[in-house]
């Protein structure tokens, strides 16, 4: 009987689920809402993880029973207590047998997917940002990713905050004139800048809502806005510092692979800014866009739990399949 594995990628914006069979064939994929329980609570996170897994199972034509293995990677998972919470969610949803459930942070699955299981470094820039690496000896290190109040530079949330800061500075006359003034007002549906404080504080904008402002910065930068270009450069420098810190810790300064993943890097301009910053700090770093999405990386880690490693030809086919999704 064929064996099937489930990979879950949960973050501050949405949850993605993939199901592979033991040969590496993609059988089902689905997504649901945000599942970072630091933002929405454990009950809501469990509901979204369950919804994504059920939809992927249905697409794969599988009955509603535990799969052979599952690996879950979620944003905000940093401690043993976090891992215990996520393991309990997986058990309550009966995703797989207890011994065949793996849990970790979203960086682990992003690296597994980004480099198709090879050692190296991954830089995430989605709703949040963080950097993580593993060397050939299995040693790992993380840099950045301490949350929006401490260290989230270069992320969609950070860009959204910078957009509002630049807009208010431009409106005040403290900063350069920038199209971000009108763009932020229009995006938030505000008639006047005086309304922004109530929108941010009185209505308590969520991380996802703030991160939704990030494309305004990227669009303005692509149009040549100096303020927006300076914001992207600052974010790139901060992320490059994270990559350098991980490379140093893991002995990868002489040469390493770096995978980029997350919505911020969907714009070539942001990826190019980071490449330029890294060329100065870490010239031996080979930068590439992620080969597989994090949910696929979670599946590869789930297959590892079964003692299965996919051959290179299968990984190539999986990458081709993923690019069409």
C-alpha positions as CSV (number, residue, x, y, z in Angstrom):
1,X,0.0,0.0,0.0
2,X,1.3,3.4,-1.0
3,X,2.4,5.8,1.8
4,X,1.5,9.4,2.0
5,X,3.0,12.4,3.9
6,X,1.6,15.8,4.8
7,X,3.6,19.1,4.9
8,X,2.2,22.1,6.6
9,X,3.5,25.7,6.1
10,X,1.8,28.1,8.5
11,X,2.4,31.8,8.8
12,X,1.0,35.2,9.5
13,X,-1.0,35.4,6.3
14,X,-2.0,31.9,5.2
15,X,-1.5,28.2,5.8
16,X,-0.4,25.8,3.0
17,X,-0.7,22.1,2.9
18,X,0.9,19.6,0.5
19,X,0.5,15.9,0.3
20,X,3.2,13.7,-1.5
21,X,3.2,10.0,-1.9
22,X,6.4,8.0,-1.1
23,X,7.6,8.3,-4.7
24,X,7.5,12.2,-4.5
25,X,4.4,12.6,-6.5
26,X,2.4,15.7,-5.6
27,X,-1.1,14.4,-4.8
28,X,-2.9,17.3,-3.3
29,X,-2.4,20.9,-2.2
30,X,-4.6,23.5,-0.5
31,X,-4.4,26.6,1.6
32,X,-6.4,28.3,4.4
33,X,-6.0,31.4,6.6
34,X,-3.3,32.5,8.9
35,X,-2.1,30.0,11.6
36,X,0.6,31.8,13.6
37,X,-0.9,31.2,17.0
38,X,1.0,34.1,18.5
39,X,-1.2,36.3,16.4
40,X,-4.6,34.5,16.4
41,X,-4.5,32.0,19.3
42,X,-4.1,28.2,19.4
43,X,-7.8,27.4,18.7
44,X,-7.9,29.5,15.5
45,X,-4.5,28.2,14.4
46,X,-5.7,24.6,14.9
47,X,-8.8,25.3,12.9
48,X,-6.8,26.7,9.9
49,X,-4.3,23.9,9.9
50,X,-7.1,21.4,10.0
51,X,-8.9,23.1,7.1
52,X,-5.8,23.2,4.9
53,X,-5.0,19.5,5.7
54,X,-8.5,18.4,5.0
55,X,-8.7,20.2,1.7
56,X,-5.4,18.8,0.5
57,X,-6.5,15.3,1.6
58,X,-9.8,15.7,-0.3
59,X,-7.9,16.8,-3.4
60,X,-5.7,13.8,-3.1
61,X,-8.7,11.5,-2.9
62,X,-7.6,10.2,0.5
63,X,-10.0,9.2,3.3
64,X,-10.2,11.4,6.5
65,X,-7.7,9.3,8.5
66,X,-4.1,9.9,9.7
67,X,-1.4,10.0,7.0
68,X,1.8,8.0,7.3
69,X,3.9,11.0,8.4
70,X,3.5,14.8,8.8
71,X,5.8,17.7,9.3
72,X,4.5,21.1,10.4
73,X,6.5,24.3,10.2
74,X,5.0,27.5,11.6
75,X,6.1,31.1,12.0
76,X,6.7,32.0,15.6
77,X,7.8,28.6,16.7
78,X,11.1,29.1,18.6
79,X,11.0,27.3,21.9
80,X,10.4,23.8,23.2
81,X,7.0,25.0,24.5
82,X,6.1,26.2,21.1
83,X,7.0,22.8,19.6
84,X,4.9,21.1,22.2
85,X,1.9,23.3,21.4
86,X,2.2,22.5,17.7
87,X,2.7,18.8,18.3
88,X,-0.5,18.8,20.4
89,X,-2.4,20.5,17.6
90,X,-1.2,17.9,15.1
91,X,-2.3,15.1,17.5
92,X,-5.7,16.6,18.1
93,X,-6.2,16.8,14.3
94,X,-5.0,13.2,13.9
95,X,-2.7,14.2,11.1
96,X,-0.4,11.3,11.5
97,X,0.8,8.8,14.2
98,X,2.5,10.5,17.1
99,X,5.9,9.0,16.3
100,X,5.6,10.2,12.7
101,X,4.8,13.9,13.5
102,X,7.7,16.4,13.1
103,X,7.4,20.1,14.1
104,X,9.7,23.1,13.8
105,X,9.8,26.7,12.8
106,X,8.9,27.8,9.3
107,X,12.6,28.5,8.6
108,X,13.4,24.8,8.8
109,X,10.9,23.9,6.1
110,X,11.8,26.9,4.0
111,X,15.4,25.8,3.9
112,X,14.4,22.2,3.1
113,X,12.3,23.3,0.2
114,X,14.5,26.2,-0.9
115,X,17.5,24.0,-1.5
116,X,15.7,20.7,-2.0
117,X,17.2,19.3,1.1
118,X,20.8,20.5,0.6
119,X,22.7,22.3,3.4
120,X,22.9,26.1,3.2
121,X,21.0,29.2,4.2
122,X,17.5,30.5,3.6
123,X,16.3,34.1,4.0
124,X,12.5,34.5,4.4
125,X,10.8,37.8,3.8
126,X,7.1,37.4,4.0
127,X,4.8,38.9,6.6
128,X,7.8,38.5,8.9
129,X,11.5,38.0,8.1
130,X,14.2,35.7,9.4
131,X,17.3,33.8,8.3
132,X,18.3,30.2,9.0
133,X,21.0,27.8,8.0
134,X,22.2,24.3,8.4
135,X,25.6,23.0,7.4
136,X,26.7,19.5,6.3
137,X,27.3,18.5,9.9
138,X,23.7,19.2,10.8
139,X,24.5,22.3,12.9
140,X,22.0,25.1,12.6
141,X,21.7,28.7,13.5
142,X,19.0,31.4,13.1
143,X,19.5,35.2,12.9
144,X,16.8,37.9,13.0
145,X,13.1,36.9,13.2
146,X,12.6,38.1,16.7
147,X,9.2,39.5,15.9
148,X,7.9,42.8,14.8
149,X,8.8,44.7,17.9
150,X,12.4,43.5,18.1
151,X,13.8,42.4,14.7
152,X,11.7,41.9,11.6
153,X,13.6,44.0,9.2
154,X,13.0,43.6,5.5
155,X,9.7,41.8,6.0
156,X,6.3,42.8,4.6
157,X,5.3,44.1,8.0
158,X,8.5,46.2,8.3
159,X,8.0,47.6,4.8
160,X,4.4,48.4,5.7
161,X,5.5,50.3,8.8
162,X,8.2,52.2,6.8
163,X,5.5,53.1,4.2
164,X,3.4,54.8,6.9
165,X,6.4,56.4,8.5
166,X,7.6,57.8,5.1
167,X,4.0,58.9,4.3
168,X,3.6,60.8,7.5
169,X,7.1,62.3,7.3
170,X,6.4,63.4,3.7
171,X,3.1,64.9,4.7
172,X,4.7,66.8,7.7
173,X,7.5,68.1,5.5
174,X,10.1,66.3,7.6
175,X,10.9,64.0,4.8
176,X,11.2,64.1,1.0
177,X,8.1,64.4,-1.1
178,X,7.0,60.8,-1.9
179,X,4.1,59.2,-3.8
180,X,3.7,57.0,-0.6
181,X,1.7,59.8,0.9
182,X,-1.2,59.4,-1.6
183,X,-0.6,55.7,-2.0
184,X,-1.0,55.0,1.8
185,X,-4.1,57.2,2.1
186,X,-5.7,55.5,-0.9
187,X,-4.9,52.0,0.3
188,X,-6.2,52.6,3.8
189,X,-9.3,54.4,2.5
190,X,-8.5,57.7,4.3
191,X,-9.6,61.1,3.2
192,X,-6.9,62.9,5.3
193,X,-3.7,62.0,7.0
194,X,-5.2,63.0,10.3
195,X,-7.3,59.8,10.2
196,X,-4.3,57.5,10.1
197,X,-3.8,57.3,13.9
198,X,-7.3,56.0,14.5
199,X,-6.9,53.5,11.6
200,X,-3.6,52.2,13.1
201,X,-4.3,52.4,16.8
202,X,-8.0,52.8,17.3
203,X,-8.9,50.0,14.9
204,X,-5.8,48.0,15.8
205,X,-4.4,47.1,12.4
206,X,-3.2,43.5,12.3
207,X,0.2,42.4,11.1
208,X,-1.3,41.1,7.9
209,X,-3.0,44.4,7.2
210,X,0.2,46.4,7.8
211,X,2.2,43.9,5.6
212,X,-0.4,44.5,2.8
213,X,1.2,48.0,2.5
214,X,4.5,46.5,1.4
215,X,3.7,46.5,-2.3
216,X,3.2,50.2,-2.2
217,X,6.9,50.7,-1.3
218,X,8.0,48.2,-4.0
219,X,5.8,49.8,-6.7
220,X,7.0,53.3,-5.8
221,X,10.6,52.1,-5.8
222,X,10.2,50.6,-9.3
223,X,8.9,54.0,-10.4
224,X,12.1,55.6,-9.1
225,X,10.9,57.1,-5.8
226,X,14.1,57.8,-3.8
227,X,12.4,57.4,-0.4
228,X,11.1,53.9,-1.4
229,X,14.5,52.9,-2.8
230,X,16.2,53.9,0.4
231,X,13.7,51.8,2.4
232,X,14.4,48.7,0.2
233,X,18.2,49.3,0.5
234,X,17.9,49.5,4.3
235,X,15.9,46.3,4.5
236,X,18.4,44.6,2.2
237,X,21.4,45.6,4.4
238,X,19.7,44.3,7.5
239,X,18.9,41.0,5.9
240,X,22.4,40.7,4.5
241,X,23.7,41.2,8.0
242,X,21.5,38.2,9.1
243,X,22.9,36.0,6.3
244,X,26.5,36.9,7.2
245,X,25.8,36.1,10.9
246,X,24.5,32.7,10.0
247,X,27.3,32.0,7.6
248,X,29.9,32.9,10.2
249,X,28.3,30.7,12.9
250,X,28.2,27.7,10.6
251,X,31.6,28.1,9.0
252,X,30.0,28.9,5.6
253,X,31.8,32.2,4.9
254,X,34.0,30.6,2.2
255,X,31.0,29.7,0.1
256,X,27.4,28.7,0.6
257,X,24.0,28.5,-1.2
258,X,21.3,31.0,-0.1
259,X,17.6,30.5,-1.0
260,X,15.2,33.4,-1.0
261,X,11.6,32.8,-0.3
262,X,8.5,34.9,0.7
263,X,6.2,37.4,-0.9
264,X,8.6,40.3,-0.6
265,X,11.1,38.5,-3.0
266,X,8.5,38.0,-5.7
267,X,9.6,41.5,-6.9
268,X,13.0,41.1,-8.6
269,X,13.9,44.6,-7.3
270,X,14.0,43.4,-3.7
271,X,16.0,40.3,-4.5
272,X,18.5,42.3,-6.5
273,X,19.0,44.7,-3.6
274,X,19.8,41.8,-1.3
275,X,22.2,40.3,-3.9
276,X,24.0,43.6,-4.1
277,X,24.3,43.9,-0.4
278,X,25.6,40.3,-0.1
279,X,28.1,40.8,-2.9
280,X,29.9,43.2,-0.6
281,X,29.6,41.2,2.6
282,X,29.7,37.6,1.5
283,X,31.0,37.4,-2.1
284,X,31.1,33.6,-2.0
285,X,27.4,33.3,-1.4
286,X,25.4,31.9,-4.4
287,X,22.0,33.4,-4.2
288,X,19.0,31.7,-5.9
289,X,15.2,31.8,-5.6
290,X,13.8,28.9,-3.6
291,X,13.6,25.7,-5.7
292,X,10.5,24.4,-3.9
293,X,8.0,26.1,-1.6
294,X,8.2,25.6,2.2
295,X,5.2,23.2,2.2
296,X,7.1,21.0,-0.1
297,X,10.1,21.3,2.2
298,X,7.8,20.1,5.0
299,X,6.9,17.1,2.9
300,X,10.6,16.3,2.4
301,X,11.2,16.4,6.1
302,X,8.1,14.2,6.6
303,X,9.5,11.7,4.1
304,X,12.8,11.7,6.2
305,X,10.7,10.5,9.1
306,X,9.9,7.5,7.1
307,X,13.5,7.0,6.1
308,X,12.8,8.1,2.5
309,X,15.1,10.4,0.5
310,X,14.0,11.3,-3.0
311,X,16.5,11.0,-5.9
312,X,17.6,14.0,-7.9
313,X,15.4,13.2,-10.9
314,X,12.3,13.1,-8.7
315,X,13.2,16.4,-7.1
316,X,13.6,17.9,-10.5
317,X,10.1,16.7,-11.6
318,X,8.7,18.0,-8.3
319,X,10.2,21.4,-8.9
320,X,8.7,21.5,-12.4
321,X,5.3,20.5,-11.0
322,X,5.5,23.1,-8.2
323,X,6.3,25.9,-10.7
324,X,3.0,25.2,-12.5
325,X,1.0,25.6,-9.3
